């Protein structure tokens, strides 16, 4: 029964990603919210089922909780500024990573405590996923720095 629920959850997130790219950025904000919520629920369920990956899951959860408001704000501002092309790709990549992370977290909840090989293997995958999400945040920071420099240049040109 758990496998069916996991497959349905993964399918729903996949459909949301396809819908977000097809419909446009207006619904992307809502889809982002649902994707973050589903990911948080998957992590909490996995932590309650097994304690094998508690530290790695906590780290992943913290990363997602830190990035969630930033990505949502970026999406909101893109819609307001009608500047969706610049950051749309990052949001799409982030949604794809969330989909992969959700599938990984779901797999982790089925690993038995005595299976040390799989425990190490999936713990490493969780840490890599966390690192991957943090790398995306670094890309966002570089983009923000670039936007700040562009704004400084525009302001400088206006007054000179």
C-alpha positions, 0 to 999 in steps of 0.5 A: 500500500505504501508503494502505491501512495508513493507512486501516486505522490511522485506522479502528482508532482510530475504532473505539476511540473509539466503543468507549470511549464505548460501553463506559465508562471501564473500557476507556478507559484501555486505549484511551488507551494504544493511541491514544497508542502508535499516534500515536507510531508514526505520528509516528516513521514519518512522520519516518523517511519525510520530513524536511519536517516534522521540527520540527513533528512533533517538537513534536507528539510532545513535546506528546503525550509530555507529555500522555499520562501526565497524561491516563492518570492523570486517567482512572485517578483518574476510575475510582477515584473513580467521577467519570467524568462530569467529565473524560470529555468532555475525554478524549473530545475528546483521543481525537478530536484524536489521531485527527485528528492521526494522519490528518494525520501520515499525510498529511504523510508522502506530501508530496514535498519539492519541493511547497512549497505543500503543505509549508507548508500541512501544516506549518501544520496540524501546528502548529495541531494541536499548538496544539489539543492544548496548548489541551486541556492548558490546559483540564485545568489550569483544571479542576485549579485548580477541583478544588483550590479545591473541595477547599480549600473542603471542608476549610475547611468541615470545620474551621469 
